[in-house]
Amino acid sequence: MFFNKKKKNETIYNPINGTLKELAQVSDPVFSEKMMGDGFAITPKVGELYAPVNGTISSVFPTKHALGITTKNGLEVLIHIGIDTVELNGGPFEVFVKEGENVTPATKLASIDLPLLAEKEKENDVMVIFTNMDDIKSIELKITGDSNFSTEIGTVVMK
């Protein structure tokens, strides 16, 4: 029997005011070479981070530099703040969500002390990584130039 399978699309939103760019432009090869998955990066202009998808917080790293979100269709999203910021032990970050909490693109996830990151000589790019690539059929993103948070920037189609 053949079932008409409905496409499972996830809308992707810009999580922070700033300049969108390809992962290949990020200085850390773990991200630029897509070792953790595909996605995009933003060079922030402000330190207010929002959710890039509708979903549930699946993880909040103890060092506050990264968060995980899982959508209802199973897309796994990792949000990583800065490069080599894990060693700052949470100092420049304040997280406003906890595991199990439902979020939307209007949900403020965290604040980032951008001047402190600069003082510590850490790059402040925010990476949005889709980590379960085996479950993804396609990614279509408009990721160039300046963009405000909650702006729709693309779609991920799940298998």
C-alpha positions as CSV (number, residue, x, y, z in Angstrom):
1,M,0.0,0.0,0.0
2,F,1.3,3.5,-0.9
3,F,0.9,6.3,1.5
4,N,1.0,9.9,0.4
5,K,3.8,11.2,2.6
6,K,3.5,14.9,3.5
7,K,6.7,16.9,3.3
8,K,8.1,17.9,6.7
9,N,9.4,21.4,6.3
10,E,11.0,23.5,9.1
11,T,11.1,27.2,8.7
12,I,14.4,28.8,9.8
13,Y,14.6,32.3,11.3
14,N,17.6,34.5,11.9
15,P,18.3,34.3,15.7
16,I,20.2,37.6,16.2
17,N,20.5,41.0,14.6
18,G,23.7,40.9,12.4
19,T,25.3,39.9,9.2
20,L,24.5,36.4,7.9
21,K,27.2,34.3,6.3
22,E,28.1,30.9,5.0
23,L,29.7,28.4,7.5
24,A,32.7,28.3,5.1
25,Q,33.5,31.9,6.2
26,V,33.8,30.9,9.9
27,S,37.5,30.7,11.1
28,D,37.0,27.4,13.1
29,P,37.4,24.4,10.8
30,V,35.0,22.3,12.9
31,F,32.2,24.7,11.6
32,S,33.6,25.9,8.3
33,E,34.2,22.3,7.2
34,K,30.8,21.2,8.4
35,M,32.1,18.5,10.7
36,M,29.1,18.9,13.0
37,G,26.6,19.5,10.3
38,D,25.4,22.2,7.9
39,G,23.9,25.5,8.6
40,F,24.9,29.2,8.7
41,A,26.6,31.8,10.9
42,I,25.8,35.4,12.0
43,T,28.2,38.1,13.0
44,P,26.1,39.8,15.7
45,K,25.5,43.5,16.0
46,V,23.7,43.1,19.4
47,G,23.9,40.6,22.2
48,E,20.3,39.3,22.2
49,L,19.9,35.8,20.9
50,Y,16.5,34.3,20.0
51,A,15.4,30.8,18.8
52,P,16.0,30.1,15.0
53,V,13.2,27.5,15.0
54,N,10.0,26.5,16.8
55,G,10.9,23.6,19.0
56,T,11.9,22.3,22.4
57,I,15.2,23.1,24.2
58,S,17.0,19.7,24.2
59,S,20.2,20.9,25.9
60,V,21.8,23.9,27.6
61,F,25.6,23.5,27.9
62,P,26.9,24.1,31.5
63,T,29.3,26.7,30.0
64,K,26.3,28.6,28.4
65,H,28.1,28.9,25.1
66,A,25.8,26.5,23.3
67,L,22.2,25.3,23.2
68,G,20.3,22.5,21.4
69,I,16.7,22.7,20.1
70,T,14.7,19.8,18.6
71,T,11.7,20.6,16.4
72,K,8.5,18.6,16.2
73,N,9.7,17.1,12.9
74,G,12.9,16.0,14.5
75,L,15.3,18.6,13.2
76,E,18.2,18.9,15.7
77,V,19.6,22.4,15.9
78,L,22.8,23.4,17.7
79,I,23.4,27.1,18.4
80,H,27.0,27.8,19.2
81,I,28.0,31.3,20.5
82,G,31.5,32.4,19.5
83,I,34.7,30.6,18.7
84,D,36.6,28.9,21.6
85,T,34.2,30.4,24.1
86,V,33.7,27.2,26.1
87,E,36.9,28.1,28.0
88,L,35.2,31.3,29.3
89,N,33.1,29.1,31.5
90,G,29.9,31.0,30.9
91,G,31.2,34.4,31.8
92,P,29.9,36.4,28.8
93,F,26.5,34.6,28.6
94,E,23.2,34.7,30.4
95,V,20.7,31.9,29.4
96,F,17.0,32.4,29.8
97,V,15.7,29.0,28.9
98,K,15.9,25.5,30.3
99,E,15.8,22.0,28.9
100,G,12.3,20.8,28.0
101,E,11.0,24.4,27.4
102,N,9.1,25.1,24.2
103,V,10.5,28.0,22.2
104,T,9.6,30.1,19.2
105,P,11.5,32.7,17.1
106,A,10.1,35.3,19.6
107,T,11.8,33.5,22.6
108,K,14.9,35.1,23.9
109,L,17.4,32.3,24.5
110,A,20.4,34.2,25.9
111,S,22.2,37.5,26.2
112,I,25.8,37.8,25.0
113,D,28.3,40.3,26.5
114,L,29.9,41.3,23.1
115,P,32.4,43.8,24.7
116,L,33.6,41.0,27.1
117,L,34.1,38.6,24.2
118,A,36.2,41.3,22.4
119,E,38.2,41.9,25.6
120,K,38.9,38.2,25.8
121,E,39.9,38.2,22.1
122,K,37.2,35.7,21.2
123,E,35.3,35.8,17.8
124,N,31.6,36.4,18.4
125,D,30.1,34.6,15.4
126,V,26.9,32.7,16.3
127,M,26.7,29.4,14.4
128,V,23.4,27.6,13.8
129,I,24.1,24.0,12.9
130,F,21.7,21.3,11.8
131,T,23.4,18.2,13.3
132,N,21.2,15.3,12.1
133,M,22.1,15.6,8.4
134,D,21.1,12.0,7.7
135,D,17.5,13.0,8.4
136,I,17.5,16.0,6.2
137,K,16.5,16.0,2.5
138,S,17.4,19.6,1.7
139,I,18.4,22.9,3.1
140,E,17.4,26.2,1.4
141,L,18.8,29.3,3.1
142,K,19.1,32.9,2.1
143,I,22.2,33.7,4.1
144,T,23.8,36.9,2.9
145,G,24.0,40.3,4.3
146,D,22.4,42.1,7.2
147,S,19.3,40.7,8.8
148,N,17.2,41.2,11.9
149,F,16.2,38.5,14.4
150,S,13.0,36.6,13.6
151,T,13.4,37.3,9.9
152,E,12.5,34.1,7.9
153,I,15.7,33.1,6.1
154,G,14.9,29.6,4.7
155,T,13.6,26.1,5.0
156,V,14.9,22.7,6.0
157,V,13.0,19.7,4.4
158,M,13.2,16.6,6.5
159,K,13.2,13.1,4.9
